[in-house]
Amino acid sequence: MTFKRKLNGWMAAALVALAAAVAVPLLAQDADRPEPPAEAPAAGGSAFLVSDIDVDVVAGSAEAARVAAFREAARQAWPQLYARMTGIAASGAPKLPDSAIEAMVSGIEVQAERFSDTRYVGKLGVVFDRVRAGERLPANARVLQSAPMLLLPVLADGGVTSVYEGRSPWLQAWSRFGTDSSPISYVRAGGNASDALLLTGWQARRDNRGLWRSILSRYGAENLLVAEAWLDRTYPGGPIVGTFVARHGPDSDVLTRFRLRAGAAGELDAMLDTAVRRIDSAYARALQSGVLRADPTLTLALEPISVSPQLDAADTLGSMGTTVSVATPDAASWNAIEAALGSVAEVDSLTLMELSIGGMSQVRIGHVADYAMLRYALDQRGWRLDGNRLRPRAEGEAALPRPVVTLPSLPVADDAVTESEGPRDLMPVPEDPQ
């Protein structure tokens, strides 16, 4: 089977429109205009997609130029796929004949195209069959796939910001995207009432890791991706300029930022589809370089915190509690702090009030001794308690002296004996019987 016959089956419908427009000259385009919007993607199933392949081919006819452009796109896409799968530079990909590359290709996506009777200019995507392409990869090659990532498609349009509230055009563009061909494991919310309440545009910019940990646990994700689309409409029905930003993580780190232009409102969906593919490509590059990965601080599995058994009120007399702030720079630091505090005899319970990896966490310390004795006991273990802040004692810092315990004076009863009158018999001695 030749490459041309393989393409003719799914290219027949396109040739009908091509025959009617074969005499149309190649359209001119301003150099500073953003790339044209693409058609909706058609990739899906078990496949790899390599997109944004630029081709410019001249041939004897429009059909010959188009087929040659498809073949050239596949030829360019193979080294990129090899680099993605193996981590080796694209120049290190094995040189394969067109027939071998043809055997791996399952389809071509037309992202943008312009043509005349002898020339074809386009931006194409090549869809490789996952199984057949895998047979050409080395034995140690890996299929790069990310951990589950929660996607927040944020749209700002007309002064209104939306994520999963309703079916926005930006959310629909992500729904049309063929995620099976992407190395990113996107987790998209269902769009119910609770999703609209939790996943808002305001929440997308919050850096509260404790809250994000709860949200990601709810959706079974290990990190978050924020894809922003800001639309600027010139006038109703007129050109639309979109600014797109790809962020990741609770700190909203930016991976890419770009602008696209739709000539009219009817081209909005095509522009958004192009933006989705470019953002996905940015996430894929970040994954390959190691920038995008699961965040262990957002999926922290804490060991159970020991809690004192429930005691009666009479047994809890003298028990006290102090809430302190302590720095937790990484995931392992809390386990070390918990072990250190748990070894102090004066501490009878620990309650983690708020965990903030990379910040200050709040811990409630239950203790049987007073504050001064607790402070001294912690100091003996290498921890300095200053007010409500707990920190490791600095090297060379003098240890705290043992606090002096002053016993309270005992009350004196009104009928107490104040002067000694000599020994007294407390009980009468019975007289000897006569």
Beta strands, then each sheet from edge to edge (+ up, - down):
strand 1: 47-58
strand 2: 105-115
strand 3: 119-129
strand 4: 148-157
strand 5: 160-162
strand 6: 185-187
strand 7: 223-233
strand 8: 240-248
strand 9: 253-262
strand 10: 320-328
strand 11: 347-354
strand 12: 359-367
strand 13: 383-386
strand 14: 389-392
sheet 1: 1+ 3- 2+
sheet 2: 5+ 4- 6-
sheet 3: 5+ 4- 7- 8+ 9-
sheet 4: 11+ 12- 10+ 14+ 13-
end
